[in-house]
Amino acid sequence: MDKSRQQFEEEFIKRTALDANDIFKIDDDTGEYYFMTPRQAWYWWQASRESLIGNLPESINCPTAPELIWLQVDPEPEEINKPVYPINLYSGDVTWSADREFPTDTLYIRTDLIQK
């Protein structure tokens, strides 16, 4: 099972009262979910992911980079949970880390991982 389908099924189960043991049955003839509810939800899940991915700029992937990085801007904002993105990007006020260090860090995910 690919990563996207696994994430879909985990989220689907969290938000429904349906029996997880039977709801994800796959139709042998079509390869799609047998039941209409997860089949339609899976279709819309894929469409939403594709619309995000289709609008990303082209990039060169570094497969050894961390899967997640945390963008750090203004670690001590005047108002909690509302960091301010600096105007001068070369000032040293914008950094990133493989680990979350401040409550105002913003999570980023490598695009090559969500394209799977």
N, CA, C and O atoms as a GROMACS GRO file, in nm:
protein
  464
    1MET      N    1   0.085  -0.118   0.000
    1MET     CA    2   0.000   0.000   0.000
    1MET      C    3   0.089   0.124   0.000
    1MET      O    4   0.184   0.133   0.078
    2ASP      N    5   0.057   0.219  -0.089
    2ASP     CA    6   0.140   0.339  -0.093
    2ASP      C    7   0.108   0.431   0.025
    2ASP      O    8   0.006   0.416   0.092
    3LYS      N    9   0.198   0.526   0.048
    3LYS     CA   10   0.191   0.612   0.166
    3LYS      C   11   0.063   0.698   0.166
    3LYS      O   12   0.001   0.717   0.271
    4SER      N   13   0.024   0.748   0.048
    4SER     CA   14  -0.094   0.833   0.041
    4SER      C   15  -0.220   0.754   0.079
    4SER      O   16  -0.304   0.804   0.153
    5ARG      N   17  -0.232   0.632   0.028
    5ARG     CA   18  -0.350   0.550   0.060
    5ARG      C   19  -0.352   0.515   0.209
    5ARG      O   20  -0.458   0.513   0.271
    6GLN      N   21  -0.237   0.487   0.266
    6GLN     CA   22  -0.229   0.457   0.409
    6GLN      C   23  -0.274   0.578   0.490
    6GLN      O   24  -0.350   0.563   0.586
    7GLN      N   25  -0.227   0.698   0.454
    7GLN     CA   26  -0.268   0.820   0.524
    7GLN      C   27  -0.418   0.842   0.510
    7GLN      O   28  -0.485   0.880   0.606
    8PHE      N   29  -0.470   0.819   0.389
    8PHE     CA   30  -0.613   0.835   0.365
    8PHE      C   31  -0.694   0.744   0.457
    8PHE      O   32  -0.788   0.790   0.523
    9GLU      N   33  -0.657   0.617   0.462
    9GLU     CA   34  -0.733   0.521   0.543
    9GLU      C   35  -0.726   0.555   0.691
    9GLU      O   36  -0.825   0.540   0.763
   10GLU      N   37  -0.611   0.600   0.738
   10GLU     CA   38  -0.598   0.640   0.878
   10GLU      C   39  -0.689   0.759   0.910
   10GLU      O   40  -0.758   0.759   1.012
   11GLU      N   41  -0.690   0.858   0.823
   11GLU     CA   42  -0.775   0.976   0.844
   11GLU      C   43  -0.923   0.941   0.830
   11GLU      O   44  -1.006   0.992   0.906
   12PHE      N   45  -0.955   0.855   0.736
   12PHE     CA   46  -1.094   0.814   0.713
   12PHE      C   47  -1.150   0.748   0.839
   12PHE      O   48  -1.261   0.780   0.883
   13ILE      N   49  -1.073   0.656   0.897
   13ILE     CA   50  -1.117   0.584   1.017
   13ILE      C   51  -1.135   0.679   1.135
   13ILE      O   52  -1.228   0.663   1.214
   14LYS      N   53  -1.048   0.779   1.147
   14LYS     CA   54  -1.059   0.876   1.257
   14LYS      C   55  -1.191   0.951   1.251
   14LYS      O   56  -1.244   0.992   1.354
   15ARG      N   57  -1.245   0.970   1.131
   15ARG     CA   58  -1.359   1.058   1.114
   15ARG      C   59  -1.490   0.987   1.083
   15ARG      O   60  -1.591   1.053   1.055
   16THR      N   61  -1.491   0.855   1.086
   16THR     CA   62  -1.614   0.782   1.061
   16THR      C   63  -1.636   0.679   1.170
   16THR      O   64  -1.546   0.646   1.246
   17ALA      N   65  -1.757   0.629   1.175
   17ALA     CA   66  -1.791   0.524   1.272
   17ALA      C   67  -1.800   0.388   1.203
   17ALA      O   68  -1.855   0.294   1.258
   18LEU      N   69  -1.746   0.379   1.083
   18LEU     CA   70  -1.754   0.255   1.006
   18LEU      C   71  -1.652   0.153   1.054
   18LEU      O   72  -1.549   0.190   1.111
   19ASP      N   73  -1.679   0.027   1.031
   19ASP     CA   74  -1.592  -0.083   1.073
   19ASP      C   75  -1.467  -0.086   0.986
   19ASP      O   76  -1.477  -0.109   0.865
   20ALA      N   77  -1.352  -0.064   1.045
   20ALA     CA   78  -1.225  -0.058   0.971
   20ALA      C   79  -1.188  -0.192   0.908
   20ALA      O   80  -1.114  -0.195   0.810
   21ASN      N   81  -1.236  -0.301   0.963
   21ASN     CA   82  -1.200  -0.433   0.911
   21ASN      C   83  -1.263  -0.462   0.776
   21ASN      O   84  -1.209  -0.541   0.699
   22ASP      N   85  -1.375  -0.401   0.746
   22ASP     CA   86  -1.447  -0.434   0.624
   22ASP      C   87  -1.455  -0.318   0.524
   22ASP      O   88  -1.468  -0.342   0.404
   23ILE      N   89  -1.448  -0.195   0.572
   23ILE     CA   90  -1.477  -0.079   0.488
   23ILE      C   91  -1.376  -0.062   0.374
   23ILE      O   92  -1.412  -0.005   0.270
   24PHE      N   93  -1.254  -0.107   0.390
   24PHE     CA   94  -1.153  -0.087   0.287
   24PHE      C   95  -1.135  -0.208   0.195
   24PHE      O   96  -1.030  -0.225   0.133
   25LYS      N   97  -1.238  -0.290   0.187
   25LYS     CA   98  -1.235  -0.405   0.096
   25LYS      C   99  -1.216  -0.354  -0.047
   25LYS      O  100  -1.279  -0.258  -0.089
   26ILE      N  101  -1.127  -0.420  -0.121
   26ILE     CA  102  -1.098  -0.381  -0.259
   26ILE      C  103  -1.171  -0.475  -0.355
   26ILE      O  104  -1.167  -0.597  -0.338
   27ASP      N  105  -1.236  -0.418  -0.454
   27ASP     CA  106  -1.305  -0.496  -0.557
   27ASP      C  107  -1.201  -0.562  -0.647
   27ASP      O  108  -1.116  -0.494  -0.704
   28ASP      N  109  -1.207  -0.693  -0.659
   28ASP     CA  110  -1.108  -0.766  -0.739
   28ASP      C  111  -1.112  -0.727  -0.887
   28ASP      O  112  -1.009  -0.727  -0.954
   29ASP      N  113  -1.230  -0.693  -0.939
   29ASP     CA  114  -1.243  -0.660  -1.081
   29ASP      C  115  -1.191  -0.520  -1.115
   29ASP      O  116  -1.129  -0.501  -1.220
   30THR      N  117  -1.217  -0.423  -1.028
   30THR     CA  118  -1.182  -0.284  -1.060
   30THR      C  119  -1.057  -0.235  -0.990
   30THR      O  120  -0.993  -0.140  -1.036
   31GLY      N  121  -1.020  -0.299  -0.878
   31GLY     CA  122  -0.907  -0.252  -0.799
   31GLY      C  123  -0.940  -0.131  -0.715
   31GLY      O  124  -0.852  -0.072  -0.651
   32GLU      N  125  -1.068  -0.092  -0.713
   32GLU     CA  126  -1.114   0.023  -0.634
   32GLU      C  127  -1.179  -0.028  -0.506
   32GLU      O  128  -1.205  -0.147  -0.491
   33TYR      N  129  -1.204   0.065  -0.413
   33TYR     CA  130  -1.275   0.027  -0.292
   33TYR      C  131  -1.412  -0.028  -0.332
   33TYR      O  132  -1.480   0.028  -0.419
   34TYR      N  133  -1.453  -0.136  -0.267
   34TYR     CA  134  -1.579  -0.201  -0.298
   34TYR      C  135  -1.698  -0.113  -0.258
   34TYR      O  136  -1.796  -0.102  -0.332
   35PHE      N  137  -1.687  -0.050  -0.141
   35PHE     CA  138  -1.797   0.031  -0.091
   35PHE      C  139  -1.786   0.175  -0.142
   35PHE      O  140  -1.676   0.230  -0.153
   36MET      N  141  -1.900   0.233  -0.171
   36MET     CA  142  -1.907   0.366  -0.234
   36MET      C  143  -1.849   0.477  -0.146
   36MET      O  144  -1.782   0.567  -0.198
   37THR      N  145  -1.872   0.474  -0.015
   37THR     CA  146  -1.827   0.582   0.071
   37THR      C  147  -1.676   0.600   0.068
   37THR      O  148  -1.629   0.711   0.041
   38PRO      N  149  -1.596   0.496   0.094
   38PRO     CA  150  -1.451   0.517   0.087
   38PRO      C  151  -1.403   0.538  -0.057
   38PRO      O  152  -1.303   0.607  -0.079
   39ARG      N  153  -1.473   0.481  -0.156
   39ARG     CA  154  -1.434   0.501  -0.296
   39ARG      C  155  -1.443   0.649  -0.333
   39ARG      O  156  -1.351   0.705  -0.393
   40GLN      N  157  -1.555   0.712  -0.298
   40GLN     CA  158  -1.570   0.855  -0.330
   40GLN      C  159  -1.474   0.940  -0.248
   40GLN      O  160  -1.416   1.036  -0.300
   41ALA      N  161  -1.457   0.907  -0.121
   41ALA     CA  162  -1.365   0.984  -0.037
   41ALA      C  163  -1.223   0.972  -0.090
   41ALA      O  164  -1.149   1.070  -0.091
   42TRP      N  165  -1.184   0.852  -0.135
   42TRP     CA  166  -1.051   0.831  -0.191
   42TRP      C  167  -1.034   0.914  -0.317
   42TRP      O  168  -0.928   0.973  -0.337
   43TYR      N  169  -1.133   0.920  -0.402
   43TYR     CA  170  -1.126   1.001  -0.524
   43TYR      C  171  -1.099   1.148  -0.489
   43TYR      O  172  -1.011   1.210  -0.549
   44TRP      N  173  -1.172   1.202  -0.394
   44TRP     CA  174  -1.156   1.344  -0.358
   44TRP      C  175  -1.025   1.368  -0.286
   44TRP      O  176  -0.965   1.474  -0.301
   45TRP      N  177  -0.979   1.271  -0.207
   45TRP     CA  178  -0.849   1.280  -0.140
   45TRP      C  179  -0.739   1.295  -0.245
   45TRP      O  180  -0.653   1.382  -0.234
   46GLN      N  181  -0.742   1.208  -0.346
   46GLN     CA  182  -0.641   1.212  -0.451
   46GLN      C  183  -0.648   1.343  -0.529
   46GLN      O  184  -0.545   1.403  -0.560
   47ALA      N  185  -0.769   1.387  -0.561
   47ALA     CA  186  -0.785   1.510  -0.638
   47ALA      C  187  -0.730   1.630  -0.561
   47ALA      O  188  -0.666   1.717  -0.620
   48SER      N  189  -0.752   1.636  -0.430
   48SER     CA  190  -0.702   1.748  -0.352
   48SER      C  191  -0.549   1.746  -0.346
   48SER      O  192  -0.486   1.851  -0.354
   49ARG      N  193  -0.491   1.628  -0.333
   49ARG     CA  194  -0.344   1.617  -0.331
   49ARG      C  195  -0.285   1.658  -0.466
   49ARG      O  196  -0.186   1.730  -0.471
   50GLU      N  197  -0.346   1.611  -0.574
   50GLU     CA  198  -0.296   1.643  -0.708
   50GLU      C  199  -0.304   1.792  -0.736
   50GLU      O  200  -0.217   1.848  -0.802
   51SER      N  201  -0.411   1.858  -0.687
   51SER     CA  202  -0.422   2.002  -0.711
   51SER      C  203  -0.312   2.078  -0.638
   51SER      O  204  -0.263   2.179  -0.689
   52LEU      N  205  -0.272   2.031  -0.520
   52LEU     CA  206  -0.162   2.095  -0.447
   52LEU      C  207  -0.029   2.071  -0.519
   52LEU      O  208   0.050   2.163  -0.538
   53ILE      N  209  -0.006   1.947  -0.556
   53ILE     CA  210   0.120   1.909  -0.619
   53ILE      C  211   0.135   1.972  -0.757
   53ILE      O  212   0.245   2.012  -0.796
   54GLY      N  213   0.024   1.982  -0.830
   54GLY     CA  214   0.028   2.038  -0.965
   54GLY      C  215   0.067   2.185  -0.969
   54GLY      O  216   0.110   2.235  -1.073
   55ASN      N  217   0.052   2.254  -0.858
   55ASN     CA  218   0.082   2.396  -0.853
   55ASN      C  219   0.217   2.427  -0.791
   55ASN      O  220   0.250   2.544  -0.768
   56LEU      N  221   0.296   2.325  -0.764
   56LEU     CA  222   0.428   2.348  -0.704
   56LEU      C  223   0.531   2.381  -0.811
   56LEU      O  224   0.524   2.327  -0.922
   57PRO      N  225   0.625   2.468  -0.780
   57PRO     CA  226   0.730   2.497  -0.877
   57PRO      C  227   0.823   2.376  -0.892
   57PRO      O  228   0.833   2.293  -0.802
   58GLU      N  229   0.889   2.369  -1.005
   58GLU     CA  230   0.984   2.260  -1.028
   58GLU      C  231   1.104   2.277  -0.935
   58GLU      O  232   1.151   2.389  -0.913
   59SER      N  233   1.153   2.167  -0.882
   59SER     CA  234   1.267   2.176  -0.792
   59SER      C  235   1.361   2.058  -0.814
   59SER      O  236   1.325   1.959  -0.878
   60ILE      N  237   1.479   2.070  -0.759
   60ILE     CA  238   1.575   1.961  -0.760
   60ILE      C  239   1.570   1.898  -0.622
   60ILE      O  240   1.596   1.966  -0.522
   61ASN      N  241   1.536   1.771  -0.616
   61ASN     CA  242   1.520   1.705  -0.487
   61ASN      C  243   1.654   1.654  -0.434
   61ASN      O  244   1.740   1.608  -0.509
   62CYS      N  245   1.669   1.664  -0.304
   62CYS     CA  246   1.786   1.611  -0.234
   62CYS      C  247   1.737   1.496  -0.146
   62CYS      O  248   1.688   1.521  -0.036
   63PRO      N  249   1.749   1.372  -0.192
   63PRO     CA  250   1.691   1.260  -0.119
   63PRO      C  251   1.752   1.236   0.020
   63PRO      O  252   1.695   1.163   0.100
   64THR      N  253   1.866   1.296   0.048
   64THR     CA  254   1.925   1.279   0.181
   64THR      C  255   1.883   1.389   0.278
   64THR      O  256   1.921   1.387   0.395
   65ALA      N  257   1.805   1.486   0.230
   65ALA     CA  258   1.756   1.592   0.318
   65ALA      C  259   1.653   1.534   0.417
   65ALA      O  260   1.592   1.431   0.387
   66PRO      N  261   1.634   1.598   0.532
   66PRO     CA  262   1.534   1.548   0.626
   66PRO      C  263   1.395   1.549   0.562
   66PRO      O  264   1.367   1.634   0.477
   67GLU      N  265   1.309   1.456   0.602
   67GLU     CA  266   1.173   1.453   0.547
   67GLU      C  267   1.095   1.576   0.587
   67GLU      O  268   1.015   1.629   0.509
   68LEU      N  269   1.117   1.622   0.708
   68LEU     CA  270   1.048   1.741   0.761
   68LEU      C  271   1.153   1.842   0.803
   68LEU      O  272   1.257   1.806   0.858
   69ILE      N  273   1.126   1.968   0.777
   69ILE     CA  274   1.211   2.074   0.833
   69ILE      C  275   1.121   2.177   0.898
   69ILE      O  276   1.002   2.187   0.868
   70TRP      N  277   1.179   2.252   0.987
   70TRP     CA  278   1.107   2.356   1.059
   70TRP      C  279   1.167   2.491   1.022
   70TRP      O  280   1.285   2.516   1.045
   71LEU      N  281   1.086   2.577   0.963
   71LEU     CA  282   1.127   2.714   0.931
   71LEU      C  283   1.117   2.795   1.059
   71LEU      O  284   1.015   2.793   1.129
   72GLN      N  285   1.224   2.868   1.088
   72GLN     CA  286   1.227   2.948   1.210
   72GLN      C  287   1.237   3.095   1.174
   72GLN      O  288   1.334   3.139   1.112
   73VAL      N  289   1.136   3.169   1.216
   73VAL     CA  290   1.137   3.314   1.198
   73VAL      C  291   1.093   3.378   1.329
   73VAL      O  292   0.996   3.334   1.391
   74ASP      N  293   1.164   3.480   1.369
   74ASP     CA  294   1.125   3.556   1.487
   74ASP      C  295   1.084   3.465   1.604
   74ASP      O  296   0.966   3.455   1.635
   75PRO      N  297   1.181   3.398   1.668
   75PRO     CA  298   1.145   3.302   1.772
   75PRO      C  299   1.080   3.362   1.895
   75PRO      O  300   1.027   3.288   1.979
   76GLU      N  301   1.083   3.493   1.907
   76GLU     CA  302   1.017   3.556   2.022
   76GLU      C  303   0.923   3.666   1.972
   76GLU      O  304   0.950   3.785   1.992
   77PRO      N  305   0.812   3.627   1.908
   77PRO     CA  306   0.720   3.729   1.857
   77PRO      C  307   0.651   3.803   1.971
   77PRO      O  308   0.638   3.752   2.082
   78GLU      N  309   0.608   3.923   1.942
   78GLU     CA  310   0.538   4.001   2.043
   78GLU      C  311   0.406   3.936   2.081
   78GLU      O  312   0.363   3.943   2.196
   79GLU      N  313   0.342   3.872   1.984
   79GLU     CA  314   0.216   3.805   2.010
   79GLU      C  315   0.236   3.655   1.990
   79GLU      O  316   0.280   3.612   1.883
   80ILE      N  317   0.206   3.575   2.091
   80ILE     CA  318   0.228   3.430   2.088
   80ILE      C  319   0.160   3.367   1.966
   80ILE      O  320   0.048   3.404   1.930
   81ASN      N  321   0.229   3.272   1.904
   81ASN     CA  322   0.181   3.196   1.788
   81ASN      C  323   0.154   3.282   1.664
   81ASN      O  324   0.080   3.241   1.575
   82LYS      N  325   0.214   3.399   1.659
   82LYS     CA  326   0.201   3.484   1.540
   82LYS      C  327   0.338   3.538   1.502
   82LYS      O  328   0.364   3.658   1.516
   83PRO      N  329   0.427   3.448   1.453
   83PRO     CA  330   0.560   3.496   1.416
   83PRO      C  331   0.553   3.593   1.299
   83PRO      O  332   0.460   3.589   1.218
   84VAL      N  333   0.652   3.677   1.292
   84VAL     CA  334   0.658   3.778   1.186
   84VAL      C  335   0.768   3.738   1.089
   84VAL      O  336   0.883   3.720   1.128
   85TYR      N  337   0.732   3.726   0.962
   85TYR     CA  338   0.830   3.690   0.860
   85TYR      C  339   0.913   3.815   0.831
   85TYR      O  340   0.858   3.919   0.796
   86PRO      N  341   1.046   3.806   0.844
   86PRO     CA  342   1.130   3.925   0.827
   86PRO      C  343   1.132   3.976   0.684
   86PRO      O  344   1.122   3.899   0.588
   87ILE      N  345   1.144   4.106   0.671
   87ILE     CA  346   1.148   4.169   0.539
   87ILE      C  347   1.281   4.140   0.471
   87ILE      O  348   1.285   4.111   0.352
   88ASN      N  349   1.390   4.147   0.546
   88ASN     CA  350   1.522   4.123   0.490
   88ASN      C  351   1.558   3.975   0.509
   88ASN      O  352   1.595   3.933   0.618
   89LEU      N  353   1.546   3.897   0.403
   89LEU     CA  354   1.571   3.753   0.412
   89LEU      C  355   1.717   3.718   0.434
   89LEU      O  356   1.749   3.605   0.470
   90TYR      N  357   1.807   3.814   0.415
   90TYR     CA  358   1.950   3.789   0.430
   90TYR      C  359   2.003   3.837   0.565
   90TYR      O  360   2.124   3.846   0.585
   91SER      N  361   1.913   3.869   0.655
   91SER     CA  362   1.952   3.925   0.784
   91SER      C  363   1.993   3.817   0.885
   91SER      O  364   2.047   3.850   0.991
   92GLY      N  365   1.969   3.692   0.855
   92GLY     CA  366   1.996   3.585   0.951
   92GLY      C  367   1.878   3.556   1.040
   92GLY      O  368   1.885   3.471   1.128
   93ASP      N  369   1.767   3.628   1.018
   93ASP     CA  370   1.647   3.606   1.099
   93ASP      C  371   1.564   3.488   1.049
   93ASP      O  372   1.468   3.448   1.115
   94VAL      N  373   1.600   3.431   0.935
   94VAL     CA  374   1.529   3.315   0.882
   94VAL      C  375   1.626   3.198   0.882
   94VAL      O  376   1.730   3.202   0.816
   95THR      N  377   1.592   3.094   0.954
   95THR     CA  378   1.673   2.973   0.959
   95THR      C  379   1.581   2.852   0.950
   95THR      O  380   1.459   2.866   0.953
   96TRP      N  381   1.639   2.736   0.940
   96TRP     CA  382   1.560   2.613   0.945
   96TRP      C  383   1.636   2.508   1.024
   96TRP      O  384   1.757   2.518   1.044
   97SER      N  385   1.561   2.408   1.070
   97SER     CA  386   1.620   2.300   1.148
   97SER      C  387   1.543   2.172   1.121
   97SER      O  388   1.425   2.176   1.084
   98ALA      N  389   1.609   2.058   1.140
   98ALA     CA  390   1.541   1.929   1.127
   98ALA      C  391   1.454   1.902   1.250
   98ALA      O  392   1.371   1.812   1.249
   99ASP      N  393   1.472   1.980   1.354
   99ASP     CA  394   1.394   1.964   1.478
   99ASP      C  395   1.320   2.093   1.512
   99ASP      O  396   1.369   2.203   1.485
  100ARG      N  397   1.203   2.078   1.570
  100ARG     CA  398   1.130   2.196   1.616
  100ARG      C  399   1.200   2.251   1.740
  100ARG      O  400   1.223   2.177   1.836
  101GLU      N  401   1.232   2.380   1.737
  101GLU     CA  402   1.303   2.441   1.849
  101GLU      C  403   1.220   2.545   1.922
  101GLU      O  404   1.239   2.566   2.042
  102PHE      N  405   1.128   2.610   1.851
  102PHE     CA  406   1.047   2.716   1.911
  102PHE      C  407   0.900   2.688   1.882
  102PHE      O  408   0.868   2.624   1.782
  103PRO      N  409   0.809   2.735   1.967
  103PRO     CA  410   0.666   2.712   1.942
  103PRO      C  411   0.617   2.779   1.814
  103PRO      O  412   0.512   2.742   1.761
  104THR      N  413   0.691   2.877   1.764
  104THR     CA  414   0.649   2.948   1.643
  104THR      C  415   0.708   2.889   1.515
  104THR      O  416   0.684   2.943   1.407
  105ASP      N  417   0.784   2.779   1.523
  105ASP     CA  418   0.841   2.716   1.404
  105ASP      C  419   0.730   2.665   1.313
  105ASP      O  420   0.626   2.617   1.359
  106THR      N  421   0.753   2.676   1.183
  106THR     CA  422   0.655   2.634   1.083
  106THR      C  423   0.706   2.508   1.014
  106THR      O  424   0.819   2.504   0.965
  107LEU      N  425   0.622   2.406   1.010
  107LEU     CA  426   0.660   2.277   0.952
  107LEU      C  427   0.654   2.280   0.800
  107LEU      O  428   0.558   2.330   0.741
  108TYR      N  429   0.759   2.226   0.736
  108TYR     CA  430   0.763   2.208   0.591
  108TYR      C  431   0.794   2.062   0.562
  108TYR      O  432   0.868   1.997   0.636
  109ILE      N  433   0.735   2.010   0.454
  109ILE     CA  434   0.753   1.871   0.414
  109ILE      C  435   0.811   1.869   0.274
  109ILE      O  436   0.768   1.946   0.188
  110ARG      N  437   0.909   1.782   0.250
  110ARG     CA  438   0.968   1.771   0.116
  110ARG      C  439   0.860   1.731   0.015
  110ARG      O  440   0.784   1.637   0.039
  111THR      N  441   0.854   1.804  -0.097
  111THR     CA  442   0.750   1.777  -0.197
  111THR      C  443   0.764   1.640  -0.260
  111THR      O  444   0.663   1.580  -0.297
  112ASP      N  445   0.887   1.590  -0.273
  112ASP     CA  446   0.900   1.458  -0.336
  112ASP      C  447   0.836   1.349  -0.251
  112ASP      O  448   0.804   1.242  -0.302
  113LEU      N  449   0.816   1.374  -0.122
  113LEU     CA  450   0.753   1.276  -0.035
  113LEU      C  451   0.601   1.276  -0.049
  113LEU      O  452   0.538   1.171  -0.039
  114ILE      N  453   0.542   1.393  -0.073
  114ILE     CA  454   0.396   1.398  -0.088
  114ILE      C  455   0.353   1.361  -0.229
  114ILE      O  456   0.234   1.340  -0.252
  115GLN      N  457   0.444   1.353  -0.322
  115GLN     CA  458   0.408   1.316  -0.458
  115GLN      C  459   0.391   1.166  -0.474
  115GLN      O  460   0.346   1.120  -0.579
  116LYS      N  461   0.426   1.088  -0.372
  116LYS     CA  462   0.414   0.942  -0.380
  116LYS      C  463   0.273   0.898  -0.355
  116LYS      O  464   0.244   0.778  -0.357
   0.00000   0.00000   0.00000
